[in-house]
Amino acid sequence: MVVTLAVPVVAFVGMWGMWGTWAWGMYAYATHDRLGFIENSTVIAAVEEPCAEMVRSAKGGLPEQPAQRSTALTAFRSTARSIPTAIESVPARELGKDLPAAWWAEDWTTLLSAVDEYASSLRQKGMKARFAMPLTEDGVSIVTRMNMAAPEGRAVPDMLVALDPSAPVAAD
């Protein structure tokens, strides 16, 4: 009699164990950080104001004259530097929940260094100066990766994208 009850009990417990494992796996998958996207609310809140300031500073676009262009880029760079600083101020525990945020901060730092070099070159060489868009490890414009990860409304401004004549253009 004991043997006869053991088989259905083991089968029942095994079935619930498999269902529990499946449910836990689905929950873990549904709640994980989507790689490549910044979506942590703490990170987004931290960059909200710096990104708004960056967008405002880019509104005027870039002047044609080298001296004015250099001045506009230097002002933009000064404003946009607050973006990586804001991300770095997020607690490590929160930043660890959204890996692309740290990479996005590094990309901003890299891009702004290139903007700084270009602004300096404009002052020295005038319109002969050329902007060198930083590339990812696989040879893609850093702006492409930044815009893919960026929270909505926080993409790299068109005035910087326009500096790179080799950048891919999105089809409408």
ABEGO torsion letter per residue (X at the ends): XAAAAAAAAAAAAAAAAAAAAAAAAAAAAAABBBBGBBABAAAAAAAAAAAAAAAAAAAAEBBABAAAAAAAAAAAAAAAAAAAAAAAABBAAAAAABAAAAAAAAAAAAAAAAAAAAAAAAAAAEAABBBBBBBBAAGBBAAAAAAAABBBGABBBAAAAAABAABBBBBX
